[in-house]
Amino acid sequence: MQDLLNRITHNPEVRNGAPTIRNMRFTVSELLSLLAAGMTHDEILNDYPYLEKDDILACLLYAAQNLAA
């Protein structure tokens, strides 16, 4: 699981330090919003070909761990 979390980066020079996917300008929040809007993994991967399946899983894991009580 830690390998997945390595895909989530925090760089103050990219999107003001918001958590992003592999230091790209695509934030965890943006990806989670796509999922919440009903997009499937395949739809996201087709619309954003630079993303990988593990990026989606990493965002979900990141959210789960950061919201755990």
PDB file with one MODEL, atoms N, CA, C and O in Angstrom:
MODEL        1
ATOM      1  N   MET A   1       0.814  -1.203   0.000  1.00  0.00           N
ATOM      2  CA  MET A   1       0.000   0.000   0.000  1.00  0.00           C
ATOM      3  C   MET A   1       0.857   1.266   0.000  1.00  0.00           C
ATOM      4  O   MET A   1       0.488   2.276  -0.600  1.00  0.00           O
ATOM      5  N   GLN A   2       1.993   1.200   0.673  1.00  0.00           N
ATOM      6  CA  GLN A   2       2.848   2.386   0.735  1.00  0.00           C
ATOM      7  C   GLN A   2       3.316   2.780  -0.668  1.00  0.00           C
ATOM      8  O   GLN A   2       3.508   3.963  -0.949  1.00  0.00           O
ATOM      9  N   ASP A   3       3.499   1.798  -1.543  1.00  0.00           N
ATOM     10  CA  ASP A   3       3.887   2.112  -2.922  1.00  0.00           C
ATOM     11  C   ASP A   3       2.849   3.009  -3.584  1.00  0.00           C
ATOM     12  O   ASP A   3       3.198   3.933  -4.318  1.00  0.00           O
ATOM     13  N   LEU A   4       1.584   2.740  -3.326  1.00  0.00           N
ATOM     14  CA  LEU A   4       0.525   3.581  -3.895  1.00  0.00           C
ATOM     15  C   LEU A   4       0.631   5.003  -3.368  1.00  0.00           C
ATOM     16  O   LEU A   4       0.493   5.960  -4.130  1.00  0.00           O
ATOM     17  N   LEU A   5       0.872   5.146  -2.093  1.00  0.00           N
ATOM     18  CA  LEU A   5       0.923   6.484  -1.501  1.00  0.00           C
ATOM     19  C   LEU A   5       2.121   7.292  -1.999  1.00  0.00           C
ATOM     20  O   LEU A   5       2.115   8.520  -1.918  1.00  0.00           O
ATOM     21  N   ASN A   6       3.142   6.615  -2.510  1.00  0.00           N
ATOM     22  CA  ASN A   6       4.287   7.326  -3.083  1.00  0.00           C
ATOM     23  C   ASN A   6       3.890   8.115  -4.325  1.00  0.00           C
ATOM     24  O   ASN A   6       4.623   9.010  -4.745  1.00  0.00           O
ATOM     25  N   ARG A   7       2.758   7.802  -4.909  1.00  0.00           N
ATOM     26  CA  ARG A   7       2.268   8.517  -6.083  1.00  0.00           C
ATOM     27  C   ARG A   7       1.675   9.880  -5.714  1.00  0.00           C
ATOM     28  O   ARG A   7       1.512  10.741  -6.579  1.00  0.00           O
ATOM     29  N   ILE A   8       1.360  10.074  -4.453  1.00  0.00           N
ATOM     30  CA  ILE A   8       0.787  11.336  -3.999  1.00  0.00           C
ATOM     31  C   ILE A   8       1.928  12.227  -3.508  1.00  0.00           C
ATOM     32  O   ILE A   8       2.696  11.853  -2.622  1.00  0.00           O
ATOM     33  N   THR A   9       2.015  13.405  -4.105  1.00  0.00           N
ATOM     34  CA  THR A   9       3.129  14.300  -3.792  1.00  0.00           C
ATOM     35  C   THR A   9       2.615  15.634  -3.257  1.00  0.00           C
ATOM     36  O   THR A   9       1.492  16.057  -3.531  1.00  0.00           O
ATOM     37  N   HIS A  10       3.483  16.272  -2.487  1.00  0.00           N
ATOM     38  CA  HIS A  10       3.212  17.604  -1.941  1.00  0.00           C
ATOM     39  C   HIS A  10       4.406  18.483  -2.308  1.00  0.00           C
ATOM     40  O   HIS A  10       5.499  18.310  -1.770  1.00  0.00           O
ATOM     41  N   ASN A  11       4.198  19.398  -3.201  1.00  0.00           N
ATOM     42  CA  ASN A  11       5.264  20.278  -3.651  1.00  0.00           C
ATOM     43  C   ASN A  11       4.732  21.703  -3.600  1.00  0.00           C
ATOM     44  O   ASN A  11       3.772  22.024  -4.301  1.00  0.00           O
ATOM     45  N   PRO A  12       5.335  22.564  -2.784  1.00  0.00           N
ATOM     46  CA  PRO A  12       4.821  23.924  -2.661  1.00  0.00           C
ATOM     47  C   PRO A  12       4.831  24.702  -3.981  1.00  0.00           C
ATOM     48  O   PRO A  12       4.157  25.725  -4.104  1.00  0.00           O
ATOM     49  N   GLU A  13       5.583  24.226  -4.951  1.00  0.00           N
ATOM     50  CA  GLU A  13       5.655  24.912  -6.245  1.00  0.00           C
ATOM     51  C   GLU A  13       4.627  24.387  -7.248  1.00  0.00           C
ATOM     52  O   GLU A  13       4.508  24.912  -8.355  1.00  0.00           O
ATOM     53  N   VAL A  14       3.894  23.359  -6.859  1.00  0.00           N
ATOM     54  CA  VAL A  14       2.869  22.775  -7.731  1.00  0.00           C
ATOM     55  C   VAL A  14       1.538  22.857  -7.009  1.00  0.00           C
ATOM     56  O   VAL A  14       1.354  22.248  -5.955  1.00  0.00           O
ATOM     57  N   ARG A  15       0.613  23.610  -7.579  1.00  0.00           N
ATOM     58  CA  ARG A  15      -0.737  23.768  -7.029  1.00  0.00           C
ATOM     59  C   ARG A  15      -0.721  24.189  -5.553  1.00  0.00           C
ATOM     60  O   ARG A  15      -1.516  23.721  -4.738  1.00  0.00           O
ATOM     61  N   ASN A  16       0.203  25.077  -5.250  1.00  0.00           N
ATOM     62  CA  ASN A  16       0.318  25.630  -3.897  1.00  0.00           C
ATOM     63  C   ASN A  16       0.475  24.569  -2.808  1.00  0.00           C
ATOM     64  O   ASN A  16       0.032  24.769  -1.677  1.00  0.00           O
ATOM     65  N   GLY A  17       1.095  23.459  -3.140  1.00  0.00           N
ATOM     66  CA  GLY A  17       1.346  22.414  -2.154  1.00  0.00           C
ATOM     67  C   GLY A  17       0.203  21.460  -1.918  1.00  0.00           C
ATOM     68  O   GLY A  17       0.305  20.573  -1.071  1.00  0.00           O
ATOM     69  N   ALA A  18      -0.896  21.623  -2.655  1.00  0.00           N
ATOM     70  CA  ALA A  18      -2.004  20.673  -2.525  1.00  0.00           C
ATOM     71  C   ALA A  18      -1.515  19.291  -2.944  1.00  0.00           C
ATOM     72  O   ALA A  18      -0.637  19.190  -3.801  1.00  0.00           O
ATOM     73  N   PRO A  19      -2.057  18.236  -2.367  1.00  0.00           N
ATOM     74  CA  PRO A  19      -1.633  16.896  -2.777  1.00  0.00           C
ATOM     75  C   PRO A  19      -1.975  16.660  -4.248  1.00  0.00           C
ATOM     76  O   PRO A  19      -3.116  16.830  -4.678  1.00  0.00           O
ATOM     77  N   THR A  20      -0.958  16.266  -4.997  1.00  0.00           N
ATOM     78  CA  THR A  20      -1.124  16.015  -6.426  1.00  0.00           C
ATOM     79  C   THR A  20      -0.697  14.601  -6.769  1.00  0.00           C
ATOM     80  O   THR A  20      -0.100  13.897  -5.954  1.00  0.00           O
ATOM     81  N   ILE A  21      -1.010  14.208  -7.971  1.00  0.00           N
ATOM     82  CA  ILE A  21      -0.653  12.886  -8.458  1.00  0.00           C
ATOM     83  C   ILE A  21       0.676  12.987  -9.189  1.00  0.00           C
ATOM     84  O   ILE A  21       0.799  13.689 -10.193  1.00  0.00           O
ATOM     85  N   ARG A  22       1.661  12.278  -8.672  1.00  0.00           N
ATOM     86  CA  ARG A  22       2.998  12.195  -9.276  1.00  0.00           C
ATOM     87  C   ARG A  22       3.567  13.559  -9.661  1.00  0.00           C
ATOM     88  O   ARG A  22       4.171  13.716 -10.723  1.00  0.00           O
ATOM     89  N   ASN A  23       3.368  14.527  -8.797  1.00  0.00           N
ATOM     90  CA  ASN A  23       3.903  15.875  -8.974  1.00  0.00           C
ATOM     91  C   ASN A  23       3.386  16.568 -10.237  1.00  0.00           C
ATOM     92  O   ASN A  23       3.982  17.538 -10.706  1.00  0.00           O
ATOM     93  N   MET A  24       2.279  16.069 -10.781  1.00  0.00           N
ATOM     94  CA  MET A  24       1.629  16.722 -11.916  1.00  0.00           C
ATOM     95  C   MET A  24       0.688  17.782 -11.358  1.00  0.00           C
ATOM     96  O   MET A  24       0.509  17.882 -10.145  1.00  0.00           O
ATOM     97  N   ARG A  25       0.110  18.544 -12.211  1.00  0.00           N
ATOM     98  CA  ARG A  25      -0.809  19.606 -11.782  1.00  0.00           C
ATOM     99  C   ARG A  25      -2.242  19.076 -11.617  1.00  0.00           C
ATOM    100  O   ARG A  25      -3.200  19.846 -11.687  1.00  0.00           O
ATOM    101  N   PHE A  26      -2.381  17.804 -11.404  1.00  0.00           N
ATOM    102  CA  PHE A  26      -3.677  17.149 -11.219  1.00  0.00           C
ATOM    103  C   PHE A  26      -3.782  16.779  -9.746  1.00  0.00           C
ATOM    104  O   PHE A  26      -3.026  15.938  -9.259  1.00  0.00           O
ATOM    105  N   THR A  27      -4.715  17.402  -9.039  1.00  0.00           N
ATOM    106  CA  THR A  27      -4.797  17.188  -7.595  1.00  0.00           C
ATOM    107  C   THR A  27      -5.630  15.960  -7.231  1.00  0.00           C
ATOM    108  O   THR A  27      -6.458  15.478  -8.003  1.00  0.00           O
ATOM    109  N   VAL A  28      -5.370  15.489  -6.033  1.00  0.00           N
ATOM    110  CA  VAL A  28      -6.161  14.390  -5.467  1.00  0.00           C
ATOM    111  C   VAL A  28      -7.628  14.810  -5.419  1.00  0.00           C
ATOM    112  O   VAL A  28      -8.513  14.023  -5.755  1.00  0.00           O
ATOM    113  N   SER A  29      -7.880  16.027  -5.009  1.00  0.00           N
ATOM    114  CA  SER A  29      -9.244  16.536  -4.906  1.00  0.00           C
ATOM    115  C   SER A  29      -9.954  16.516  -6.258  1.00  0.00           C
ATOM    116  O   SER A  29     -11.126  16.150  -6.337  1.00  0.00           O
ATOM    117  N   GLU A  30      -9.262  16.903  -7.307  1.00  0.00           N
ATOM    118  CA  GLU A  30      -9.874  16.887  -8.644  1.00  0.00           C
ATOM    119  C   GLU A  30     -10.257  15.472  -9.057  1.00  0.00           C
ATOM    120  O   GLU A  30     -11.329  15.249  -9.619  1.00  0.00           O
ATOM    121  N   LEU A  31      -9.381  14.527  -8.779  1.00  0.00           N
ATOM    122  CA  LEU A  31      -9.685  13.150  -9.159  1.00  0.00           C
ATOM    123  C   LEU A  31     -10.849  12.609  -8.335  1.00  0.00           C
ATOM    124  O   LEU A  31     -11.728  11.933  -8.870  1.00  0.00           O
ATOM    125  N   LEU A  32     -10.859  12.900  -7.045  1.00  0.00           N
ATOM    126  CA  LEU A  32     -11.963  12.447  -6.200  1.00  0.00           C
ATOM    127  C   LEU A  32     -13.289  13.069  -6.637  1.00  0.00           C
ATOM    128  O   LEU A  32     -14.336  12.428  -6.553  1.00  0.00           O
ATOM    129  N   SER A  33     -13.242  14.298  -7.095  1.00  0.00           N
ATOM    130  CA  SER A  33     -14.448  14.962  -7.596  1.00  0.00           C
ATOM    131  C   SER A  33     -14.992  14.265  -8.836  1.00  0.00           C
ATOM    132  O   SER A  33     -16.206  14.149  -9.005  1.00  0.00           O
ATOM    133  N   LEU A  34     -14.107  13.806  -9.693  1.00  0.00           N
ATOM    134  CA  LEU A  34     -14.548  13.071 -10.883  1.00  0.00           C
ATOM    135  C   LEU A  34     -15.253  11.784 -10.478  1.00  0.00           C
ATOM    136  O   LEU A  34     -16.299  11.437 -11.028  1.00  0.00           O
ATOM    137  N   LEU A  35     -14.672  11.082  -9.514  1.00  0.00           N
ATOM    138  CA  LEU A  35     -15.305   9.847  -9.028  1.00  0.00           C
ATOM    139  C   LEU A  35     -16.655  10.142  -8.387  1.00  0.00           C
ATOM    140  O   LEU A  35     -17.628   9.424  -8.620  1.00  0.00           O
ATOM    141  N   ALA A  36     -16.713  11.190  -7.586  1.00  0.00           N
ATOM    142  CA  ALA A  36     -17.961  11.562  -6.913  1.00  0.00           C
ATOM    143  C   ALA A  36     -19.039  11.958  -7.912  1.00  0.00           C
ATOM    144  O   ALA A  36     -20.229  11.784  -7.647  1.00  0.00           O
ATOM    145  N   ALA A  37     -18.628  12.487  -9.055  1.00  0.00           N
ATOM    146  CA  ALA A  37     -19.582  12.882 -10.095  1.00  0.00           C
ATOM    147  C   ALA A  37     -20.095  11.677 -10.880  1.00  0.00           C
ATOM    148  O   ALA A  37     -20.979  11.808 -11.727  1.00  0.00           O
ATOM    149  N   GLY A  38     -19.532  10.499 -10.592  1.00  0.00           N
ATOM    150  CA  GLY A  38     -20.035   9.292 -11.228  1.00  0.00           C
ATOM    151  C   GLY A  38     -19.164   8.722 -12.341  1.00  0.00           C
ATOM    152  O   GLY A  38     -19.532   7.723 -12.958  1.00  0.00           O
ATOM    153  N   MET A  39     -18.027   9.335 -12.605  1.00  0.00           N
ATOM    154  CA  MET A  39     -17.154   8.789 -13.648  1.00  0.00           C
ATOM    155  C   MET A  39     -16.557   7.468 -13.177  1.00  0.00           C
ATOM    156  O   MET A  39     -16.206   7.310 -12.008  1.00  0.00           O
ATOM    157  N   THR A  40     -16.449   6.540 -14.093  1.00  0.00           N
ATOM    158  CA  THR A  40     -15.812   5.265 -13.780  1.00  0.00           C
ATOM    159  C   THR A  40     -14.303   5.405 -13.937  1.00  0.00           C
ATOM    160  O   THR A  40     -13.804   6.371 -14.513  1.00  0.00           O
ATOM    161  N   HIS A  41     -13.602   4.427 -13.416  1.00  0.00           N
ATOM    162  CA  HIS A  41     -12.144   4.426 -13.567  1.00  0.00           C
ATOM    163  C   HIS A  41     -11.779   4.469 -15.049  1.00  0.00           C
ATOM    164  O   HIS A  41     -10.905   5.236 -15.454  1.00  0.00           O
ATOM    165  N   ASP A  42     -12.441   3.656 -15.846  1.00  0.00           N
ATOM    166  CA  ASP A  42     -12.133   3.605 -17.280  1.00  0.00           C
ATOM    167  C   ASP A  42     -12.400   4.941 -17.963  1.00  0.00           C
ATOM    168  O   ASP A  42     -11.622   5.365 -18.817  1.00  0.00           O
ATOM    169  N   GLU A  43     -13.481   5.602 -17.599  1.00  0.00           N
ATOM    170  CA  GLU A  43     -13.785   6.910 -18.192  1.00  0.00           C
ATOM    171  C   GLU A  43     -12.699   7.930 -17.843  1.00  0.00           C
ATOM    172  O   GLU A  43     -12.274   8.713 -18.693  1.00  0.00           O
ATOM    173  N   ILE A  44     -12.261   7.909 -16.601  1.00  0.00           N
ATOM    174  CA  ILE A  44     -11.211   8.838 -16.181  1.00  0.00           C
ATOM    175  C   ILE A  44      -9.925   8.551 -16.950  1.00  0.00           C
ATOM    176  O   ILE A  44      -9.274   9.468 -17.450  1.00  0.00           O
ATOM    177  N   LEU A  45      -9.569   7.284 -17.040  1.00  0.00           N
ATOM    178  CA  LEU A  45      -8.331   6.920 -17.735  1.00  0.00           C
ATOM    179  C   LEU A  45      -8.399   7.248 -19.223  1.00  0.00           C
ATOM    180  O   LEU A  45      -7.379   7.580 -19.828  1.00  0.00           O
ATOM    181  N   ASN A  46      -9.566   7.160 -19.808  1.00  0.00           N
ATOM    182  CA  ASN A  46      -9.722   7.522 -21.216  1.00  0.00           C
ATOM    183  C   ASN A  46      -9.646   9.033 -21.413  1.00  0.00           C
ATOM    184  O   ASN A  46      -9.052   9.502 -22.384  1.00  0.00           O
ATOM    185  N   ASP A  47     -10.239   9.790 -20.508  1.00  0.00           N
ATOM    186  CA  ASP A  47     -10.249  11.256 -20.621  1.00  0.00           C
ATOM    187  C   ASP A  47      -8.903  11.876 -20.248  1.00  0.00           C
ATOM    188  O   ASP A  47      -8.550  12.948 -20.740  1.00  0.00           O
ATOM    189  N   TYR A  48      -8.162  11.208 -19.387  1.00  0.00           N
ATOM    190  CA  TYR A  48      -6.873  11.723 -18.908  1.00  0.00           C
ATOM    191  C   TYR A  48      -5.824  10.633 -19.102  1.00  0.00           C
ATOM    192  O   TYR A  48      -5.462   9.948 -18.145  1.00  0.00           O
ATOM    193  N   PRO A  49      -5.332  10.464 -20.325  1.00  0.00           N
ATOM    194  CA  PRO A  49      -4.456   9.332 -20.646  1.00  0.00           C
ATOM    195  C   PRO A  49      -3.120   9.328 -19.901  1.00  0.00           C
ATOM    196  O   PRO A  49      -2.427   8.311 -19.885  1.00  0.00           O
ATOM    197  N   TYR A  50      -2.758  10.438 -19.292  1.00  0.00           N
ATOM    198  CA  TYR A  50      -1.507  10.485 -18.529  1.00  0.00           C
ATOM    199  C   TYR A  50      -1.684   9.915 -17.122  1.00  0.00           C
ATOM    200  O   TYR A  50      -0.704   9.736 -16.399  1.00  0.00           O
ATOM    201  N   LEU A  51      -2.917   9.630 -16.734  1.00  0.00           N
ATOM    202  CA  LEU A  51      -3.173   8.987 -15.448  1.00  0.00           C
ATOM    203  C   LEU A  51      -3.133   7.473 -15.610  1.00  0.00           C
ATOM    204  O   LEU A  51      -3.343   6.939 -16.699  1.00  0.00           O
ATOM    205  N   GLU A  52      -2.860   6.806 -14.513  1.00  0.00           N
ATOM    206  CA  GLU A  52      -2.810   5.344 -14.481  1.00  0.00           C
ATOM    207  C   GLU A  52      -3.781   4.833 -13.419  1.00  0.00           C
ATOM    208  O   GLU A  52      -4.170   5.561 -12.506  1.00  0.00           O
ATOM    209  N   LYS A  53      -4.159   3.574 -13.560  1.00  0.00           N
ATOM    210  CA  LYS A  53      -5.098   2.975 -12.607  1.00  0.00           C
ATOM    211  C   LYS A  53      -4.601   3.137 -11.172  1.00  0.00           C
ATOM    212  O   LYS A  53      -5.385   3.437 -10.272  1.00  0.00           O
ATOM    213  N   ASP A  54      -3.310   2.939 -10.962  1.00  0.00           N
ATOM    214  CA  ASP A  54      -2.765   3.066  -9.615  1.00  0.00           C
ATOM    215  C   ASP A  54      -2.862   4.493  -9.082  1.00  0.00           C
ATOM    216  O   ASP A  54      -2.880   4.692  -7.867  1.00  0.00           O
ATOM    217  N   ASP A  55      -2.924   5.480  -9.957  1.00  0.00           N
ATOM    218  CA  ASP A  55      -3.129   6.865  -9.504  1.00  0.00           C
ATOM    219  C   ASP A  55      -4.496   7.005  -8.843  1.00  0.00           C
ATOM    220  O   ASP A  55      -4.631   7.658  -7.809  1.00  0.00           O
ATOM    221  N   ILE A  56      -5.494   6.393  -9.441  1.00  0.00           N
ATOM    222  CA  ILE A  56      -6.854   6.444  -8.881  1.00  0.00           C
ATOM    223  C   ILE A  56      -6.882   5.732  -7.529  1.00  0.00           C
ATOM    224  O   ILE A  56      -7.430   6.250  -6.556  1.00  0.00           O
ATOM    225  N   LEU A  57      -6.291   4.549  -7.482  1.00  0.00           N
ATOM    226  CA  LEU A  57      -6.256   3.799  -6.228  1.00  0.00           C
ATOM    227  C   LEU A  57      -5.481   4.560  -5.157  1.00  0.00           C
ATOM    228  O   LEU A  57      -5.855   4.531  -3.985  1.00  0.00           O
ATOM    229  N   ALA A  58      -4.420   5.229  -5.544  1.00  0.00           N
ATOM    230  CA  ALA A  58      -3.629   6.018  -4.594  1.00  0.00           C
ATOM    231  C   ALA A  58      -4.456   7.157  -4.010  1.00  0.00           C
ATOM    232  O   ALA A  58      -4.376   7.436  -2.814  1.00  0.00           O
ATOM    233  N   CYS A  59      -5.241   7.809  -4.844  1.00  0.00           N
ATOM    234  CA  CYS A  59      -6.085   8.909  -4.360  1.00  0.00           C
ATOM    235  C   CYS A  59      -7.129   8.406  -3.376  1.00  0.00           C
ATOM    236  O   CYS A  59      -7.388   9.047  -2.357  1.00  0.00           O
ATOM    237  N   LEU A  60      -7.718   7.281  -3.673  1.00  0.00           N
ATOM    238  CA  LEU A  60      -8.711   6.704  -2.766  1.00  0.00           C
ATOM    239  C   LEU A  60      -8.075   6.313  -1.438  1.00  0.00           C
ATOM    240  O   LEU A  60      -8.645   6.574  -0.378  1.00  0.00           O
ATOM    241  N   LEU A  61      -6.914   5.697  -1.484  1.00  0.00           N
ATOM    242  CA  LEU A  61      -6.209   5.311  -0.262  1.00  0.00           C
ATOM    243  C   LEU A  61      -5.799   6.541   0.535  1.00  0.00           C
ATOM    244  O   LEU A  61      -5.936   6.563   1.758  1.00  0.00           O
ATOM    245  N   TYR A  62      -5.300   7.556  -0.144  1.00  0.00           N
ATOM    246  CA  TYR A  62      -4.902   8.801   0.504  1.00  0.00           C
ATOM    247  C   TYR A  62      -6.089   9.429   1.239  1.00  0.00           C
ATOM    248  O   TYR A  62      -5.966   9.852   2.389  1.00  0.00           O
ATOM    249  N   ALA A  63      -7.225   9.484   0.569  1.00  0.00           N
ATOM    250  CA  ALA A  63      -8.422  10.054   1.177  1.00  0.00           C
ATOM    251  C   ALA A  63      -8.853   9.224   2.385  1.00  0.00           C
ATOM    252  O   ALA A  63      -9.181   9.777   3.434  1.00  0.00           O
ATOM    253  N   ALA A  64      -8.854   7.917   2.239  1.00  0.00           N
ATOM    254  CA  ALA A  64      -9.280   7.038   3.337  1.00  0.00           C
ATOM    255  C   ALA A  64      -8.384   7.217   4.551  1.00  0.00           C
ATOM    256  O   ALA A  64      -8.871   7.294   5.678  1.00  0.00           O
ATOM    257  N   GLN A  65      -7.080   7.284   4.326  1.00  0.00           N
ATOM    258  CA  GLN A  65      -6.161   7.405   5.455  1.00  0.00           C
ATOM    259  C   GLN A  65      -6.229   8.786   6.097  1.00  0.00           C
ATOM    260  O   GLN A  65      -6.026   8.916   7.304  1.00  0.00           O
ATOM    261  N   ASN A  66      -6.506   9.800   5.318  1.00  0.00           N
ATOM    262  CA  ASN A  66      -6.554  11.143   5.877  1.00  0.00           C
ATOM    263  C   ASN A  66      -7.877  11.459   6.559  1.00  0.00           C
ATOM    264  O   ASN A  66      -7.971  12.435   7.303  1.00  0.00           O
ATOM    265  N   LEU A  67      -8.881  10.661   6.318  1.00  0.00           N
ATOM    266  CA  LEU A  67     -10.179  10.869   6.957  1.00  0.00           C
ATOM    267  C   LEU A  67     -10.423   9.896   8.112  1.00  0.00           C
ATOM    268  O   LEU A  67     -11.420  10.006   8.826  1.00  0.00           O
ATOM    269  N   ALA A  68      -9.507   8.946   8.287  1.00  0.00           N
ATOM    270  CA  ALA A  68      -9.677   7.964   9.361  1.00  0.00           C
ATOM    271  C   ALA A  68      -9.568   8.642  10.730  1.00  0.00           C
ATOM    272  O   ALA A  68      -8.719   9.506  10.949  1.00  0.00           O
ATOM    273  N   ALA A  69     -10.424   8.239  11.613  1.00  0.00           N
ATOM    274  CA  ALA A  69     -10.427   8.828  12.970  1.00  0.00           C
ATOM    275  C   ALA A  69      -9.408   8.151  13.851  1.00  0.00           C
ATOM    276  O   ALA A  69      -9.267   8.509  15.020  1.00  0.00           O
TER     277      ALA A  69
ENDMDL
END
